[in-house]
Amino acid sequence: MVSVYEEARERWTWKNQVTEEGPYGFKILSQIRRQDHDCCTFSAMASTLEANVRVQHGRNDQFSIPHLQFIDAQSKISAPNTNETKVLRLLKSLKERDGGVYLDEDYDSEGNLRALDAKVCRVWKFNLYHVKDIIHLRSALPRLRRQGPLLAVIRISRNYDECRKSGHVYKYDPARICTYDDGKPKTHALCVVSFVTEKGTPCLECQDSHGTAWGIGGYLTVEIRSLKELYSVRVT
C-alpha cells in the first residue's frame, strides 16, 4: 500500500549536482540522450553507469552505446534460452571477470577498438529489487542517495505518450497495455535520478532517452507501482 511510505522520505535528486573533482566539478548526470529505435536499454544503461562512476569514483567517463549493443548480442548467443530480461542479462555480462564496457572514445560505431590498452568499466556489484515488496523498494532509496542513480524498467500502457507530452505523472494502466508484434507487453528502460512524492504518492523522476523535448526537459515522473525492474549498481 502506498500509505506505508513516510513523508520523511521526501524528495532527493541528482539533478544539478556536481562532483568535487576538477576546478568546477563534473555534472553528475549525463546529457539527455536521443536513442535509436528500440535502444532504450543501452541509453539508460550508459547514463546510469556514467552517473555512478562520477559519484563513486569522480571520473567523467562516457561509455560506448555500440559496445553495449555488441555485449548484448554476444550474451544472446552464449545464453540463447535464458528467461532473463535484457537489462539483467546485460548487467551480468558487465559483471563478468573479462566483461565491461569501453569508453565512447575508444570504441567506434563500426565495432573497432581504437586503443589496445583501452579501459573498461565493470559492474562490481548490482542489486535487483523486488518491486512488489515495499521493504525492498525502501532499501533502494538510500542507495540512490549514496551510490548514484538507479536503473529502472517500467511497464508501458497507452497513456505513456499522453503523460510524456503533458508532463503528468505516468501511472501504468493494466487495462491499456501496449504490446510488441509478438504479443509481449512493452517495457521501457530509464535512469532514475530522483525520489519524489506527488500528492502523497511515491514516484521516481527519471531521465529518459528521447531528447530534451520529451516529457519535461527530457525527464519523466513515474508512479512507483509502474515499475517492472529496479537495480542499483557499484562500478569499478
PyMOL commands that set and color helices and strands:
alter all, ss='L'
color gray80, all
select helices_A, chain A and resi 2-4+40-57+65-78+86-95+104-106+134-146+159-166+174-176+224-226
alter helices_A, ss='H'
color red, helices_A
select strands_A, chain A and resi 12-13+101-102+120-121+123-128+150-155+187-198+201-207+219-223+227-235
alter strands_A, ss='S'
color yellow, strands_A
deselect
rebuild
show_as cartoon
